[in-house]
Each structure stands twice: as structure tokens, then as C-alpha cells.
Amino acid sequence: MPRKLAIVGYGKMGKMVEQLAPEYGFAVQARLDVNDDLRGAAGADVAIEFTSPGAVATNVEILAELGVPVVVGTTGWLGELGRVSKAVEKHGGGLVWSPNFSIGVNVFFRLVREAARLLENQPEYGAWAWEVHHSTKKDAPSGTLLKLVEEMKNCGYSRPIDLSSSRAGAHPGTHEIGFDSAADTITLRHSARSREGFARGALKAAQWLPGNCGVFKFEDILFQSR
């Protein structure tokens, strides 16, 4: 029997999630958009949330109170992670979050971390971080790029990292990390072809989440056996 899915945020990403949901064993129970009552998600096995940064904390608090675990695909809200985690823990709920639910991007994170670690003690290499997205994306730099830079620093790369963003057209997203010296250049790049990869990653997280209590990063559950 299909699991019941609530979609919170019925924009382009929400509609993509709905389109792919049956492949992952879900039947969409509720489609909730701006101004809809989130209590319409009551009884769902899991919710997937793609809304706006300012809405995330309140949405999670309501869903946690309803006992509905949630996958948060919205970016730009991590300043509220403490508030969100407290709400989930208070109600014994579950949440999976990520700055980017693309499986390929999560592999890319690991490659960037390894490159930063290997170049930590090679002072001749400077670094840059750049991304481009469609003109309607609300946060710039993207949450993914900020997370990449944070991970580079956590891996020991302590030199300046030049950070830049572009917003134009309908581009689904490219992230690039580069290391440059007088002798050579290393460029690592991930390019999304469509929103489908983000939706599939969120649905993969939604398959895993029911029955798991706590706050989890997508990367941790994606690679948990490695």
C-alpha cells in the first residue's frame, strides 16, 4: 500500500515531487501552498517542504506538532536550525535537511572536501567558489555554495576563497570550485540539467525518514553504509 505524502509548497519543485512520487511508493495526500492550512497534512506518513526561507521554521513546528516527519528542501533558512531542531526534538519527530538534495551534488561535496584537504598545505594554490542559478532564485550565494565553502574550511583550507554568484534566465544550477597556481588549475564543477535531481533526492530521503527520530543531514543517510 502506498505511503501518504504531503507536499508543502506547490510550486515548480512541489509539482515535480508530485509527478515522481509514485515511483517511490507514495500517494499524494495533500498539496499545501501559501495561505493553505498546514493541518491538512495531518495523517500523512511524511511531508516534503519546498517553500521559502522565512516559512521553514513555522512549517516544521506545525508539522512536528501534527506528528508528520518532514524533508526540508528549502534553502537559505539555516539560521533557524536551532529553532527547527528544538521543535522536532520536542515532539519526538524526524527531519532530513540539506542545502541541496541532488545525489550528484552530495557526491560533489565529498570530492571538494578531499581536494581542500589535499591542498591544505600547498600555499601556492588559491581558491574560488562560484555558482549560477535562474533569475528567480531567492538566495545568493546559494546555500549549496556556502556549504561547499564551509566544508573546505572545515577540511583545513584556511586561505581566502573568492566567492561569487550569478543570477540569469532559467538556469537550474551550476556550482564550481577551483584551485589555481602558477603551474596549473584544478576545476571541480557540478551542473544540474533540471530540477528532477532535487526532487528525486528529496523523495529518497522521504522513503527513509518514517520511523527515524531526530534531525538528519541528507548526506549522512545517503552514505550511511560507507
C-alpha positions in Angstrom: 0.0 0.0 0.0 1.5 3.4 -0.9 2.6 5.7 1.9 0.8 9.0 2.2 2.8 12.1 1.2 2.0 15.7 2.0 3.6 18.3 -0.3 4.2 21.6 1.4 4.9 24.3 -1.2 3.1 23.6 -4.5 5.4 25.5 -6.9 7.7 24.0 -9.5 9.5 21.8 -7.1 6.3 20.6 -5.4 4.8 19.7 -8.8 8.0 17.8 -9.7 7.8 15.9 -6.5 4.1 15.0 -7.2 5.0 13.8 -10.6 7.7 11.4 -9.4 6.1 10.4 -6.1 4.5 7.1 -7.4 7.9 5.8 -8.4 9.0 6.0 -4.8 5.8 4.3 -3.4 3.9 7.4 -2.4 0.4 8.6 -2.9 0.0 12.4 -2.5 -2.5 13.0 0.3 -2.2 16.8 0.5 -0.9 19.7 -1.7 -0.4 22.7 0.5 0.7 26.1 -0.8 0.9 29.6 0.6 -2.1 30.5 2.7 -3.2 26.9 3.0 -3.7 25.4 6.5 -0.8 23.0 7.1 -3.1 21.0 9.3 -4.2 19.5 6.0 -1.1 17.4 6.3 -2.4 15.6 9.4 -2.3 11.8 8.9 0.5 11.9 6.3 3.4 9.5 6.7 5.8 12.2 5.7 5.9 15.7 4.2 8.3 17.2 1.7 8.7 21.0 2.1 9.9 23.3 -0.7 8.7 26.8 0.3 10.7 30.0 1.2 13.4 30.6 3.8 11.2 32.6 6.1 8.4 30.0 6.2 10.5 26.9 7.1 10.7 27.2 10.9 6.9 27.8 11.4 6.1 25.0 8.9 8.3 22.5 10.7 6.9 23.5 14.1 3.3 22.8 12.8 4.3 19.5 11.1 6.2 18.3 14.2 3.1 19.1 16.4 1.0 17.0 13.9 3.4 14.1 14.2 4.4 14.4 10.5 8.1 13.9 9.7 9.4 16.3 7.1 12.1 16.6 4.4 13.1 20.2 4.0 14.3 21.1 0.6 14.1 24.9 1.0 17.5 26.7 1.2 18.6 29.8 3.0 17.0 29.1 6.4 19.9 27.5 8.4 20.0 30.5 10.8 16.8 28.9 12.2 18.3 25.4 12.5 18.3 25.6 16.3 14.6 26.5 16.5 13.7 23.8 14.0 15.7 21.1 15.8 14.1 22.1 19.1 10.6 21.7 17.6 11.4 18.3 16.1 13.0 17.0 19.3 10.1 18.3 21.5 7.6 16.2 19.6 9.9 13.2 19.0 9.7 13.8 15.3 12.0 13.4 12.3 13.6 15.8 9.8 16.0 15.5 7.0 17.6 18.7 5.6 20.2 19.5 3.0 21.4 22.6 1.2 20.9 20.5 -2.0 19.1 17.2 -2.4 20.8 16.2 -5.6 22.6 12.9 -5.1 25.3 14.1 -7.6 25.8 17.3 -5.5 26.3 15.3 -2.4 29.0 13.2 -4.1 30.4 16.6 -5.3 30.6 17.7 -1.6 32.9 14.8 -0.9 35.1 15.4 -3.8 35.5 19.1 -2.8 36.3 18.2 0.7 39.0 15.8 -0.4 40.6 18.4 -2.7 40.6 21.0 0.0 42.2 18.6 2.4 44.9 17.6 -0.1 45.7 21.3 -0.9 45.6 22.5 2.7 49.4 22.6 2.9 50.1 23.7 -0.7 50.1 27.5 -0.2 50.7 28.2 -3.9 47.1 27.3 -4.7 44.4 29.9 -4.3 40.7 29.0 -4.5 37.4 30.3 -5.9 33.8 29.3 -5.4 31.2 30.3 -8.0 27.6 29.4 -8.8 24.8 30.4 -11.3 21.1 29.9 -10.9 17.9 31.1 -12.5 16.9 34.7 -12.0 14.0 33.9 -9.6 16.2 32.1 -7.0 15.7 33.9 -3.7 19.1 33.4 -2.0 22.5 34.4 -3.3 25.0 32.9 -2.8 23.2 29.7 -2.8 23.0 27.6 0.3 24.9 24.9 -1.6 27.9 27.2 -2.4 28.0 28.5 1.2 28.1 24.9 2.4 30.9 24.0 0.0 33.0 26.9 1.3 32.3 25.9 4.9 33.3 22.3 4.2 36.5 23.5 2.5 37.4 25.5 5.6 36.5 22.6 7.9 38.9 20.4 6.0 41.8 22.8 6.7 41.8 25.1 3.7 42.5 28.3 5.6 43.4 30.7 2.7 40.9 33.2 1.2 38.3 31.7 -1.1 36.9 34.1 -3.6 33.1 33.8 -3.6 30.7 34.9 -6.4 27.2 34.2 -7.8 25.3 34.9 -11.0 21.5 35.0 -11.5 20.1 34.8 -15.0 17.5 33.2 -17.1 16.2 29.8 -16.2 19.4 28.0 -15.3 18.7 25.1 -12.9 22.1 25.4 -11.2 25.9 25.1 -11.6 28.4 25.1 -8.8 32.1 25.3 -9.4 35.1 25.1 -7.1 38.6 25.9 -8.4 42.1 25.8 -7.2 44.8 27.8 -9.1 48.6 28.1 -9.0 51.2 29.4 -11.4 51.7 25.9 -12.7 48.2 24.6 -13.1 44.4 24.8 -12.4 42.1 22.3 -10.9 38.4 22.8 -11.5 35.5 20.8 -10.0 32.1 21.5 -11.4 28.6 20.2 -10.9 25.8 21.2 -13.3 22.1 20.3 -12.9 20.2 19.7 -16.0 16.8 20.1 -14.4 15.0 20.2 -11.0 14.4 16.5 -11.3 17.5 15.5 -9.4 16.5 17.6 -6.4 13.0 16.1 -6.3 14.4 12.5 -6.6 16.8 13.1 -3.7 14.0 14.6 -1.5 11.8 11.5 -2.3 14.7 9.2 -1.4 15.0 10.9 1.9 11.2 10.7 2.4 11.4 6.9 1.9 13.9 6.6 4.7 12.6 9.1 7.2 9.4 7.5 8.7 10.3 5.6 11.8 13.6 7.6 12.3 13.5 10.2 15.0 15.9 13.2 15.1 17.4 15.7 12.8 19.5 14.3 9.9 21.5 15.7 7.0 20.7 14.0 3.7 24.4 13.3 3.1 24.6 11.3 6.3 21.7 9.0 5.4 22.7 8.8 1.7 26.2 7.5 2.6 25.4 5.8 5.9 26.8 2.4 4.9 30.1 3.9 3.6 
